[in-house]
Amino acid sequence: MPTGAALAISGLTKRFQTGDQEIVAADDCIVDIAGGSCTAITGPSGSGKSTLLNSSAPSMHRTTARSCSTESR
């Protein structure tokens, strides 16, 4: 994780299964958010904003990432 990063995600992939169709919500995403910064994640409904943030929590099922780190406070 970069020095001072509050959130660092590398290689995040998240897929959902709906019937016979697989939905790829995130594919090999990389995110570095500096500590103390003000960051906005924007996009249209269904673009994966909540998926990205929820995937930084270890309780999210069937998510893969090379690394995911958060700063402790």
For each residue, the residues with C-beta under 8 A, 3 or more apart:
1: 5 8 32 67 69
2: 5 8 32 34
3:
4: 34 35 36
5: 1 2 8 32 33 34 35 69 71
6: 33 34 35 36 37 70 71
7: 31 32 33 56 69 70 71
8: 1 2 5 31 32 33 67 68 69 70
9: 12 29 30 31 32 52 55 56 65 67 68 69
10: 30 65 66 67 68
11: 28 29 30 64 65 66 67
12: 9 26 28 29 30 31 52 55 63 64 65 68
13: 24 26 27 28 29 63 64 65
14: 24 25 26 48 51 55 60 62 63 64
15: 22 23 24 25 62
16: 22 23 25
17: 21 22 23
18: 21 22 23
19:
20:
21: 17 18
22: 15 16 17 18
23: 15 16 17 18
24: 13 14 15 27
25: 14 15 16 48 51
26: 12 13 14 29 48 51 52 55
27: 13 24
28: 11 12 13
29: 9 11 12 13 26 52
30: 9 10 11 12
31: 7 8 9 12 52
32: 1 2 5 7 8 9
33: 5 6 7 8 37 39
34: 2 4 5 6 37
35: 4 5 6 71
36: 4 6
37: 6 33 34
38:
39: 33
40:
41: 49 52 53
42: 49
43: 47 48 49
44: 47
45:
46:
47: 43 44
48: 14 25 26 43 51 52
49: 41 42 43 52 53
50: 53 54
51: 14 25 26 48 54 55
52: 9 12 26 29 31 41 48 49 55 56
53: 41 49 50 56
54: 50 51 57 60
55: 9 12 14 26 51 52 60 63 65 68
56: 7 9 52 53 68 70
57: 54 60
58:
59:
60: 14 54 55 57 63
61:
62: 14 15
63: 12 13 14 55 60
64: 11 12 13 14
65: 9 10 11 12 13 55 68
66: 10 11
67: 1 8 9 10 11
68: 8 9 10 12 55 56 65
69: 1 5 7 8 9
70: 6 7 8 56
71: 5 6 7 35
72:
73:
